[in-house]
Amino acid sequence: MAVVTAAGARSGPGAGGGRGAGAAARAGEPGRWLDRALHLLLPAPCLGCGAPLPARVPSLGLCLACRGALAPPRRPACAVCAAPLAAAAPPAGFACGRCRARPPAFDRLLAAWRYAPPLDAVVRALKFGRRAEIGAGLAAGMAERLGGELERLAGGPPDLVVPVPLHWRRRLGRGYNQAERIARPLARRLGLPYRAALARRRATAPQTALGGAARRANPRGAFAAAAARVSGRRVLLVDDVATTGATLAAAAACLRAAGAAAVVAAAAALRPAREGSWPGNTE
């Protein structure tokens, strides 16, 4: 008796077996040859330097040379907010003066890379170029670079992954939420559940267009959290870039108010405006 699987394949006597599989493979050959021919005529350029990429485009859209140029966040840095420190060799776990005086809503801020060429082009392609597949590449790098630190957190590793949300109008214009495109595959790689536990209550101006004081005020009160999803849980809060930390701080404060036991913020890239400029711990 022939059986039709969920994928529509037939098995059993008379189903064709290997002959059917071989015919399907041969049927797909013209498409593969067409892809190769198109790549020869119009190779995808590296997002960093513009050099032609191989037929199998790397996950970050970068050539090997540009991939090797990706830089880690600056060290030494505050153990809480990751802002660069002037001290040459601070003791382990050292927090900057701002974090000691007024701790931010997140317990720690981790980042995989420094926001600098060529990573800036990768992030822009994800956010504004509709290159949604880049999110999985950033997630892979974050899991590789940050996974050990997440396992060694003082209170234990996170229980779930939550992305920083976009307002629905901005999401509609962009086509997706870039933080979500990173957070979903990151959760899979870390073996953690993914939860869209935050929502934007109001639209906010783009942080890149604002000065320091305006950045601090812009995201306050902009988020709402689903308490049933985060209460008593250790949350890994994910965004694409942390510049002043204002958005992450406001989202973390909302999660804390909803009962989250801890919030660790993680960004693909860190771009501190200047030393000690994080607003999550200032008024």
C-alpha positions in Angstrom: 0.0 0.0 0.0 1.4 3.4 -1.0 1.6 6.0 1.8 1.6 9.8 1.3 3.8 11.5 3.9 3.3 15.0 5.2 5.8 16.2 2.5 3.7 14.6 -0.2 6.3 11.8 -0.9 5.0 8.4 -1.7 6.4 5.2 -0.2 5.6 1.5 -0.4 5.3 -0.9 -3.3 5.0 0.8 -6.7 5.8 4.2 -5.3 8.9 4.6 -7.5 11.4 4.7 -4.5 14.8 5.8 -5.7 13.6 6.4 -9.3 11.2 9.1 -8.0 13.9 10.8 -5.9 16.3 10.7 -8.8 13.7 12.3 -11.1 13.0 15.0 -8.6 16.7 15.7 -8.3 17.1 16.0 -12.0 14.1 18.3 -12.2 15.8 20.7 -9.8 19.0 20.8 -11.8 18.0 23.5 -14.2 17.2 25.8 -11.3 20.6 25.2 -9.7 22.4 25.8 -13.0 20.4 29.0 -13.5 21.4 30.2 -10.0 25.0 29.5 -10.8 24.8 31.3 -14.1 23.2 34.4 -12.5 25.9 34.4 -9.8 28.6 34.4 -12.5 27.0 37.3 -14.3 25.9 39.3 -11.2 27.9 38.0 -8.1 26.6 39.3 -4.7 29.0 41.9 -3.4 30.5 41.8 0.1 28.7 44.2 2.3 32.0 45.5 3.7 34.2 46.0 0.7 32.1 45.2 -2.4 34.3 42.3 -3.5 32.4 39.5 -5.2 31.2 36.8 -2.9 31.2 33.0 -3.6 28.1 31.4 -4.9 27.2 30.3 -1.4 26.9 33.8 0.2 28.3 33.8 3.8 25.7 34.3 6.6 26.9 37.9 7.3 27.3 38.8 3.7 31.0 39.5 4.2 34.1 38.1 2.5 36.7 36.3 4.5 38.9 39.4 4.8 36.1 41.6 6.1 34.9 38.8 8.4 38.3 38.8 9.9 38.2 42.6 10.5 35.2 42.3 12.8 36.3 43.8 16.1 35.2 42.9 19.7 33.9 45.5 22.1 36.5 47.7 23.6 38.2 46.5 26.8 38.5 47.2 29.6 34.8 47.9 30.2 32.3 48.2 33.0 31.1 44.8 34.1 27.5 46.0 34.1 26.9 48.5 31.3 29.9 47.6 29.1 30.9 51.3 28.8 34.7 51.5 28.1 36.9 52.4 31.1 39.9 54.6 31.3 41.6 52.4 33.9 44.3 50.2 32.4 43.6 47.0 34.5 40.5 47.3 36.7 39.7 44.3 39.0 37.4 41.6 37.8 33.7 42.6 38.1 34.6 46.3 38.3 31.6 48.6 37.7 31.8 52.2 36.6 30.9 55.0 38.9 27.6 55.6 37.3 26.5 51.9 37.7 27.7 51.9 41.3 25.7 55.1 42.1 22.6 54.2 40.1 22.4 50.7 38.8 20.7 50.2 35.5 17.6 48.1 35.1 19.5 45.4 33.4 22.0 43.2 35.3 24.5 43.2 32.5 25.0 44.3 29.0 26.8 41.9 26.6 27.8 42.5 23.0 29.4 40.3 20.4 31.2 43.0 18.4 32.0 46.6 18.2 29.8 48.7 15.9 32.4 49.7 13.4 33.2 48.9 9.7 32.5 46.4 8.3 29.8 45.4 10.9 28.0 48.7 10.5 27.2 47.8 6.9 25.9 44.4 8.0 23.5 45.9 10.5 22.3 48.5 8.1 21.5 45.8 5.5 19.5 43.9 8.2 17.6 47.0 9.3 17.1 48.9 6.1 18.0 46.6 3.2 15.5 43.9 3.8 18.3 41.4 4.3 16.4 39.5 7.0 18.6 36.4 6.6 21.5 38.3 8.2 19.8 38.0 11.6 20.6 34.3 11.7 24.3 35.0 11.0 24.4 37.6 13.8 22.7 35.1 16.1 25.3 32.5 15.3 28.1 34.9 16.2 26.4 36.0 19.4 25.9 32.4 20.5 29.5 31.6 19.8 30.9 34.7 21.5 28.5 35.2 24.4 27.3 31.7 25.2 30.0 31.0 27.7 29.4 34.3 29.6 25.7 33.5 29.7 26.4 30.1 31.2 28.6 31.7 33.9 26.2 34.5 35.0 26.2 34.8 38.8 22.5 34.0 39.2 22.4 31.3 36.5 21.8 31.3 32.8 18.7 32.9 31.3 15.4 31.1 31.2 14.1 32.7 28.0 14.9 35.1 25.1 12.8 38.3 24.5 13.4 40.7 21.6 13.2 44.5 21.9 9.9 45.2 19.9 9.3 47.7 17.2 6.2 49.8 17.0 3.7 48.3 14.5 4.0 51.2 12.1 7.8 50.9 11.9 7.6 47.2 11.6 5.1 47.5 8.8 7.5 49.9 6.9 10.6 47.7 7.5 8.8 44.4 6.9 10.0 42.8 10.1 11.6 43.5 13.5 15.4 43.1 13.2 15.7 42.3 16.9 13.3 39.4 16.4 15.3 38.1 13.4 18.3 37.8 15.7 16.5 36.7 18.9 14.6 33.7 17.4 17.7 31.9 16.0 19.7 32.9 19.0 17.1 31.2 21.3 17.3 28.0 19.2 21.1 28.0 19.4 21.1 28.5 23.1 18.3 25.9 23.6 16.0 28.5 25.3 12.4 29.3 24.6 11.6 32.5 22.6 8.9 34.8 23.9 7.6 38.0 22.4 6.9 39.3 25.9 7.2 43.0 25.2 5.2 45.4 23.0 5.6 49.0 22.1 2.9 51.2 23.7 3.7 54.2 21.6 5.9 55.1 18.6 9.2 56.8 19.4 11.6 58.8 17.3 14.6 57.0 16.0 17.4 57.1 18.6 20.0 57.9 16.0 18.4 61.3 15.3 18.5 62.4 19.0 21.1 63.9 21.4 22.0 62.4 24.8 19.2 63.9 26.9 16.6 63.2 24.3 17.8 59.6 23.9 17.3 59.1 27.6 13.8 60.4 27.6 12.6 59.0 24.3 12.0 55.3 25.2 10.7 55.8 28.8 7.3 54.4 29.2 7.3 53.1 25.6 7.0 49.4 26.5 4.4 47.0 28.0 5.3 43.5 29.2 3.2 40.3 29.5 3.8 39.6 33.2 2.6 35.9 32.8 5.5 35.3 30.4 8.3 36.8 32.4 7.3 36.8 36.1 10.0 35.0 38.1 12.1 34.3 35.0 15.6 35.3 34.0 15.3 37.2 30.7 17.8 37.6 27.9 16.8 40.8 26.2 18.0 41.0 22.6 18.6 44.0 20.3 20.7 44.6 17.2 22.8 47.6 18.4 23.3 49.3 21.8 24.5 52.9 21.5 23.6 54.6 24.8 21.6 51.8 26.3 18.5 53.9 26.7 16.2 51.5 24.8 17.5 48.4 26.5 17.3 50.1 29.9 13.7 51.2 29.3 12.7 47.7 28.1 14.5 46.1 31.1 12.8 48.4 33.5 9.4 47.3 32.0 10.4 43.6 32.4 11.4 44.2 36.0 8.2 45.9 36.8 6.4 42.8 35.3 8.2 40.6 37.8 11.3 39.4 35.9 13.8 38.0 38.3 16.7 39.2 36.2 17.4 40.9 32.9 20.6 40.5 30.9 20.8 42.6 27.7 22.6 41.3 24.7 23.3 43.2 21.5 25.0 42.1 18.3 27.0 45.3 18.3 28.1 47.9 20.9 28.5 51.5 19.9 29.0 53.6 23.1 28.8 57.3 22.2 31.5 58.1 24.8 32.9 56.8 28.0 30.3 56.8 30.8 27.5 57.9 28.5 25.0 55.1 29.3 21.7 56.6 30.3 20.1 53.5 31.8 21.5 54.5 35.2 21.0 58.3 35.0 18.2 60.7 35.3 
